[in-house]
């Protein structure tokens, strides 16, 4: 499989150079290509993008307005969308018509570096990112401008919630997420997310699933620091909610539901624990890293009416120091009829992932119904 970092390569540099020269004939393309491509193969993905941004800083006009003019004139047409408002893949014809794809990470970085210098620069930078995000994304670049010029940035984002471009409306939510993965953490919004709430309220019923998914992830970010706020948001905004918003709210509160956050469970009508009995059994007492293990849960209702249940399970992974840390995994959502006995089966993968190393030792698995632990079992994990 081709390494992800190779998405930025010498061809990326040459293509960007050609389109910049077309847009601005005075562009020093030889200097740009030499600086951007030197030692590129030895660099990791982000470092490649930053090297391209360094080369842009060295060769674009010192006047930021002129530099943005050249960049905007060099861009490919905006990415097309499908019927659900999801972006389509970059087409060959589009890539040939202007700068597109991963090269625009470097373009956004250049705008972020220069755009923080003054409020006037930030205003011009935001206008440039408005164009960039329609071809790639500007969710990383805009964060520096939000951090350094929050009043201007939020005034602009407030206007963009009504922008005709789906890409721009998504940027409103995605670019202002407090804890965007890979992005600069917006600590002021981690502490106080209130500036983004009017934006999310305006976008949660957006016709594009692309935008709504960003709103859900933004609310999930907020939930990590302000769980009660998101629980209240879910409670208030579920009233007369269309199906699309209901799905958004469920996605935004997924972490809180797994964690058994009582106000969130109550907002979803899941405040009551299981009325009945539960058991959990495993397919084996021993398993090896790289394999899998089977889980079987049995729920028996002792209630006189149906129960709406969210059933998850947590694996208490052994750490390198011998302690254990629980990781909750999504299980089942079901309605258990009065007096019903239901058997639930699941295969759990024990393959290592980039975010978690599996260590040998005793791993406890617990079963959680509406956030409450109702049963548990254990297995011994070996290296092979």
PyMOL commands that set and color helices and strands:
alter all, ss='L'
color gray80, all
select helices_A, chain A and resi 4-7+10-23+29-37+40-42+45-59+64-73+92-97+103-115+119-132+142-148+150-160+166-174+187-191+194-203+209-225+227-237+243-252+254-258+262-267
alter helices_A, ss='H'
color red, helices_A
select strands_A, chain A and resi 276-282+286-288+292-301+307-318+324-336+341-349+361-369+372-382
alter strands_A, ss='S'
color yellow, strands_A
deselect
rebuild
show_as cartoon
